Amino acid sequence: MSVAFTKEDSAETAAELLLPDRPIPEGPNLVTKAGLDALTRQLREAEQAYDAANATEDVNERRRQSALPYRDLRYLAERLRTAQLVPPPDSTDTVGFGSTVTFTRDDGRVQTYRIVGEDEADPRAGSISYASPIARVLSGKMVGDTAVLGEQELEITGIR
């Protein structure tokens, strides 16, 4: 049916309603307990936003308002379905998933990051994805070890 025969404002409005899926990262969906809790909370928030959008009387506005929460619902439901809860590390001998690692760069900068799942990662808040280049080169290393990232060396100074 042509858009001309519907109540849609235009073909552009119709296209707004069909948001593409959020990309799902490849590989296992490892999560910490905090990451699992965050995904669950975000799913509840998306459900509430979707329900609120569906309460809108105007059909066009309802479709517009529900498109984003519906896309988030699909993404979050899939991420929760595939989540693999990883318990906290048993030791602080080596860097692994859930570890907080401090390292010194060649230029003297000292950085500390917690290695977490992809949906939980927030470098500004001090957490990086286990799939990030830094986490990959640090994994399995011990205090005093050096890891090479590109042309930089990272010396591990602490693990907790």
C-alpha positions as CSV (number, residue, x, y, z in Angstrom):
1,M,0.0,0.0,0.0
2,S,1.3,3.4,-0.9
3,V,2.1,5.8,1.9
4,A,-0.4,8.2,0.2
5,F,-3.2,6.0,1.4
6,T,-2.3,5.7,5.0
7,K,-2.5,8.1,8.0
8,E,1.3,8.4,8.0
9,D,2.6,11.9,7.5
10,S,5.1,10.8,4.8
11,A,7.4,8.0,3.7
12,E,10.0,9.6,6.0
13,T,7.7,9.1,9.0
14,A,7.2,5.5,8.1
15,A,10.9,4.9,7.8
16,E,11.4,6.5,11.3
17,L,9.4,3.7,12.8
18,L,11.6,0.9,11.5
19,L,14.8,1.4,13.5
20,P,17.6,-1.1,12.7
21,D,18.6,-3.5,15.5
22,R,21.5,-2.4,17.7
23,P,24.5,-4.5,16.7
24,I,25.3,-7.5,18.9
25,P,29.0,-7.8,19.6
26,E,30.6,-11.0,18.4
27,G,31.9,-13.6,20.9
28,P,30.6,-14.7,24.3
29,N,28.5,-12.3,26.3
30,L,30.5,-12.4,29.6
31,V,29.0,-10.3,32.4
32,T,29.8,-9.5,36.0
33,K,27.1,-9.6,38.6
34,A,26.9,-5.8,38.4
35,G,26.7,-6.0,34.6
36,L,23.9,-8.5,34.8
37,D,22.0,-6.3,37.2
38,A,22.5,-3.3,34.9
39,L,21.1,-5.2,31.9
40,T,18.1,-6.3,33.9
41,R,17.5,-2.7,35.1
42,Q,17.9,-1.3,31.6
43,L,15.4,-3.9,30.3
44,R,12.8,-2.8,32.9
45,E,13.4,0.8,32.0
46,A,12.9,0.0,28.3
47,E,9.7,-1.9,29.1
48,Q,8.4,1.1,31.0
49,A,9.3,3.5,28.2
50,Y,7.6,1.2,25.6
51,D,4.5,0.9,27.8
52,A,4.4,4.7,28.2
53,A,4.8,5.3,24.5
54,N,2.0,2.8,23.7
55,A,-0.3,4.9,26.0
56,T,-0.1,7.8,23.5
57,E,-3.4,8.3,21.7
58,D,-2.2,9.6,18.4
59,V,-1.1,6.5,16.3
60,N,1.7,8.3,14.5
61,E,3.1,9.7,17.7
62,R,2.7,6.4,19.4
63,R,4.8,4.7,16.7
64,R,7.4,7.4,16.8
65,Q,7.8,7.2,20.6
66,S,7.8,3.4,20.8
67,A,10.4,2.8,18.1
68,L,13.5,3.4,20.3
69,P,12.3,1.6,23.4
70,Y,11.2,-1.4,21.2
71,R,14.6,-1.6,19.6
72,D,16.2,-1.4,23.1
73,L,13.9,-4.2,24.3
74,R,15.0,-6.5,21.5
75,Y,18.7,-5.8,22.2
76,L,18.5,-6.1,25.9
77,A,16.4,-9.2,25.8
78,E,19.0,-10.9,23.6
79,R,21.9,-9.7,25.8
80,L,20.2,-11.1,28.9
81,R,19.3,-14.3,27.1
82,T,23.0,-14.9,26.1
83,A,24.6,-13.5,29.3
84,Q,27.2,-15.7,30.9
85,L,27.7,-14.7,34.5
86,V,31.4,-14.8,35.4
87,P,32.1,-15.0,39.2
88,P,34.7,-12.6,40.6
89,P,38.3,-13.7,40.3
90,D,39.5,-16.1,42.9
91,S,42.9,-14.5,43.2
92,T,44.8,-11.3,42.4
93,D,47.8,-13.2,41.0
94,T,47.0,-12.6,37.4
95,V,44.8,-10.2,35.4
96,G,41.5,-11.7,34.3
97,F,37.8,-11.0,33.8
98,G,36.6,-8.9,36.8
99,S,40.1,-7.9,37.8
100,T,41.0,-4.3,38.5
101,V,44.4,-3.7,37.1
102,T,46.8,-0.7,37.5
103,F,49.5,-0.2,34.9
104,T,52.1,2.4,34.0
105,R,52.5,3.5,30.4
106,D,55.8,4.4,28.7
107,D,55.0,8.1,29.1
108,G,54.6,7.8,32.8
109,R,50.8,7.8,32.9
110,V,49.3,5.5,35.5
111,Q,45.9,4.1,34.7
112,T,43.5,1.7,36.5
113,Y,40.7,-0.2,34.8
114,R,38.3,-3.0,35.8
115,I,37.9,-5.6,33.1
116,V,34.1,-6.2,32.5
117,G,31.6,-7.2,29.9
118,E,31.0,-5.2,26.8
119,D,27.7,-3.7,27.8
120,E,29.1,-2.7,31.2
121,A,32.3,-1.1,29.9
122,D,32.8,2.7,30.5
123,P,36.4,3.8,30.2
124,R,35.7,7.2,31.7
125,A,34.3,5.5,34.8
126,G,37.2,3.1,35.0
127,S,36.0,0.0,33.3
128,I,36.9,-1.6,30.0
129,S,35.6,-4.5,28.0
130,Y,37.4,-7.8,28.2
131,A,37.4,-7.7,24.3
132,S,39.3,-4.3,24.2
133,P,42.9,-4.3,23.0
134,I,44.2,-3.2,26.4
135,A,42.3,-5.9,28.3
136,R,43.5,-8.6,25.8
137,V,47.2,-7.7,26.2
138,L,46.9,-7.5,30.0
139,S,44.9,-10.8,30.5
140,G,47.0,-13.5,32.1
141,K,49.8,-11.1,33.2
142,M,51.1,-10.7,36.7
143,V,52.3,-7.7,38.7
144,G,55.7,-6.6,37.3
145,D,55.0,-8.1,33.8
146,T,55.1,-5.9,30.8
147,A,52.5,-6.0,28.0
148,V,52.9,-4.4,24.5
149,L,50.1,-2.5,23.0
150,G,51.1,-1.1,19.6
151,E,54.3,0.7,20.2
152,Q,53.7,1.2,23.9
153,E,54.7,-0.9,26.8
154,L,52.4,-1.2,29.8
155,E,53.9,-2.3,33.1
156,I,51.4,-3.9,35.5
157,T,51.8,-2.4,39.0
158,G,48.7,-3.7,40.7
159,I,45.9,-6.2,40.5
160,R,42.9,-6.4,42.8
